[in-house]
Amino acid sequence: GEKSPFVGSSRFAVLLVLFFCNTIVYLVRINMSVAIVYMYRDDQEFEKSVVLSSFYWGYASSQILAGYLAARYGGRIILVCSMLGCGICTCMIPLNTSMRMVVAMRALIGVCQGANYPSQMILLSKW
């Protein structure tokens, strides 16, 4: 059969990278929903709520700034920094599982992930 001109092109490579970025983002986003069952007792609903919502505090607060930074400095650098920051903060959680640390790291993960879609839209708009 005929080979598609799209497969193997630089556009296909960019879409593949963005697909994997989104996959990682969603895996990191939902991992605490699974882990929280083992981190806190059933009667600690307030603690669970704070930990789970802290991600969205950071996520909601960073979208506009991230879009501005991506437009100014380029989507690629902001996307790389956000994915790197997200990974580092995720790896920091098991080192200190106090509620303050977990909430702080989840909020920072949210800030980093808030840059994901604005950065991707800047990258895609350059085509």
Contacts in CASP RR format, 6 or more apart in sequence:
PFRMAT RR
TARGET T0000
AUTHOR 0000-0000-0000
METHOD contacts of the structure
MODEL  1
GEKSPFVGSSRFAVLLVLFFCNTIVYLVRINMSVAIVYMYRDDQEFEKSV
VLSSFYWGYASSQILAGYLAARYGGRIILVCSMLGCGICTCMIPLNTSMR
MVVAMRALIGVCQGANYPSQMILLSKW
6 12 0 8 1.000
11 127 0 8 1.000
14 123 0 8 1.000
14 124 0 8 1.000
18 120 0 8 1.000
18 123 0 8 1.000
18 124 0 8 1.000
21 79 0 8 1.000
21 83 0 8 1.000
21 116 0 8 1.000
21 120 0 8 1.000
22 116 0 8 1.000
22 120 0 8 1.000
24 83 0 8 1.000
24 86 0 8 1.000
25 83 0 8 1.000
25 86 0 8 1.000
25 113 0 8 1.000
25 116 0 8 1.000
28 86 0 8 1.000
28 87 0 8 1.000
28 90 0 8 1.000
28 109 0 8 1.000
28 113 0 8 1.000
29 55 0 8 1.000
29 113 0 8 1.000
31 90 0 8 1.000
32 51 0 8 1.000
32 52 0 8 1.000
32 55 0 8 1.000
32 106 0 8 1.000
33 52 0 8 1.000
36 48 0 8 1.000
36 51 0 8 1.000
36 52 0 8 1.000
39 51 0 8 1.000
39 97 0 8 1.000
39 102 0 8 1.000
40 47 0 8 1.000
40 48 0 8 1.000
40 51 0 8 1.000
47 99 0 8 1.000
50 99 0 8 1.000
50 103 0 8 1.000
51 99 0 8 1.000
51 102 0 8 1.000
51 103 0 8 1.000
51 106 0 8 1.000
52 106 0 8 1.000
54 102 0 8 1.000
54 103 0 8 1.000
54 104 0 8 1.000
54 106 0 8 1.000
54 107 0 8 1.000
55 106 0 8 1.000
55 107 0 8 1.000
55 109 0 8 1.000
55 110 0 8 1.000
55 113 0 8 1.000
56 110 0 8 1.000
57 107 0 8 1.000
57 110 0 8 1.000
58 107 0 8 1.000
58 108 0 8 1.000
58 110 0 8 1.000
58 111 0 8 1.000
58 114 0 8 1.000
59 110 0 8 1.000
59 111 0 8 1.000
59 113 0 8 1.000
59 114 0 8 1.000
61 111 0 8 1.000
62 110 0 8 1.000
62 111 0 8 1.000
62 112 0 8 1.000
62 114 0 8 1.000
62 115 0 8 1.000
63 114 0 8 1.000
63 117 0 8 1.000
63 118 0 8 1.000
66 78 0 8 1.000
66 82 0 8 1.000
66 114 0 8 1.000
66 115 0 8 1.000
66 118 0 8 1.000
66 119 0 8 1.000
67 78 0 8 1.000
67 115 0 8 1.000
67 118 0 8 1.000
67 119 0 8 1.000
67 121 0 8 1.000
67 122 0 8 1.000
69 78 0 8 1.000
69 115 0 8 1.000
70 78 0 8 1.000
70 79 0 8 1.000
70 115 0 8 1.000
70 118 0 8 1.000
70 119 0 8 1.000
70 121 0 8 1.000
70 122 0 8 1.000
71 122 0 8 1.000
74 119 0 8 1.000
74 122 0 8 1.000
75 118 0 8 1.000
75 119 0 8 1.000
75 120 0 8 1.000
75 122 0 8 1.000
75 123 0 8 1.000
76 119 0 8 1.000
76 123 0 8 1.000
78 115 0 8 1.000
78 118 0 8 1.000
78 119 0 8 1.000
78 122 0 8 1.000
79 115 0 8 1.000
79 116 0 8 1.000
79 119 0 8 1.000
79 120 0 8 1.000
79 123 0 8 1.000
81 112 0 8 1.000
81 115 0 8 1.000
82 112 0 8 1.000
82 113 0 8 1.000
82 114 0 8 1.000
82 115 0 8 1.000
82 116 0 8 1.000
82 119 0 8 1.000
83 112 0 8 1.000
83 116 0 8 1.000
85 108 0 8 1.000
85 109 0 8 1.000
85 112 0 8 1.000
86 109 0 8 1.000
86 110 0 8 1.000
86 112 0 8 1.000
86 113 0 8 1.000
87 109 0 8 1.000
87 112 0 8 1.000
89 105 0 8 1.000
89 106 0 8 1.000
89 108 0 8 1.000
89 109 0 8 1.000
89 112 0 8 1.000
90 105 0 8 1.000
90 109 0 8 1.000
92 101 0 8 1.000
92 105 0 8 1.000
93 101 0 8 1.000
93 102 0 8 1.000
93 105 0 8 1.000
93 106 0 8 1.000
95 101 0 8 1.000
END
